[in-house]
Amino acid sequence: MIHDDKSGLERRKFLAGLGIATIGGVAANITQPVSVSAKENVNHPSIMVFDVNGSLLDPDSMEPLFQRIFGDRLAVREWYAELALNSNSITLSESYPATFFALGEAVLKMMGSYRKVPIRPADIEELKTGLLTMPAFPDVPDGLRRLKQAGFRLVTLSNSPNDPQGTQSQLENAGIAHFFEQMFSTDSVRRFKCAPAVYHMVAEQLHVPTASLCMISAHHWDAFGAQSAGYSAALLNRPGHAPLPLQGLPQIQAVAPDLPAVTEQLIKLWAS
């Protein structure tokens, strides 16, 4: 059957506003009836949804591990890029063989194989510890505080697992868990970002349309994935990150190198 591309696009936009995903061309209502408080304005986002790894927390804190193993401290960025690539590839294949942290361990072993460097069990244990103890970027507490003072609700959405040694431990260890009312994990839907079900899951759990949500991430692919589900998006230009200069991509509502600067842009746009 041949579908009209234009009508299909309009239908997807309509469904995204209702919190409905399309799976194989079939509409799947994955939200509860929308419940919006008197203070919520569905005409613009009122809930900021934060990516965790690389956006709130700094993976470069694991540079000593990669310097010791590979003699190259910047290999941590190669590792994270491979982790993101493989998590997206696995999601496109509609499989979910392991959690994000287990995938991170496998990627480290893969790097060891193609760099001809042995990866020891102690290295894997150090990586596990490093993932759970990444510090927040220095600008994060101030930016989160300003957003809350402006009346926005704050939640997280991470590829990190939702078990006790996952997102909550990461944020508690970084001293910023108290800023967030809920912490969501892609583990709940057994898909990594950028699967549409990941972003719709947050709207479902919060009982709001996706138009009420804004994704704040350092990863342009995460921002675009959220926008495809009906979110707005803001991009943090963390070290090693930059906007993708390609015509035809959705407009990102705020772009800045740190969270306070992004926060100021979002407050001007949407704070009541």
Secondary structure, 3 states (H helix, E strand, C coil): CCCCHHHHHHHHHHHHHHCEEEECCEEEECCCCCCCCCCCCCCCCCEEEECCECCCECHHHHHHHHHHHHCCCCHHHHHHHHHHHHHHHHHHCCCCCCCHHHHHHHHHHHHHHHCCCCCCHHHHHHHHHHHHCCCECCCHHHHHHHHHHCCCEEEEEECCCCCCCCHHHHHHHHCCHHHCCEEEEHHHCCCCCCCHHHHHHHHHHHCCCHHHEEEEECCHHHHHHHHHCCCEEEEECCCCCCCCCCCCCCCCCEEECCHHHHHHHHHHHHCC
